[in-house]
Amino acid sequence: MKIVVIDGQGGRLGRQMIEGIKPYIENHELVAVGTNALATSAMLKAGAVLAATGENAVCVNVADADIIIGPIGIVTANSLLGEVTPRMALAVGRSSAHKLLIPINRCNHEVIGVGDYSMSELVNLAMIRVKQLLSAAKC
């Protein structure tokens, strides 16, 4: 399976996701895509082997992804302080991949009905779901 982790700004979420899921995906392709160089660098430091930066990298890598992980803003044009372009949001939305969207209530995006979790708790919940999806794919 191809797992794409997308993050922007400082790459904190992406870094935590890479560190958390890397031990469980040894037979799967993991691609870290930053909306900027700082985010990509953070994910590389976390252990990502394949990484790319920018709009085209997002569009190319989500096209054949099986799982996409990132903040909820990756499906909203002009989110993450303007880092997510309309083309990026459209590419993520059109992808047939299973999308694990982390509900970060920032930049005027609020997800009603979601508990007030810390970033670490949200990452742990996402990691549990990735493991479930990988296990189901083996069957």
Helices and strands as residue ranges (DSSP letters): E 2-7, H 12-21, G 22-24, E 29-34, H 37-45, E 50-53, H 55-63, E 67-71, G 72-75, H 79-82, H 86-94, E 98-102, H 119-138
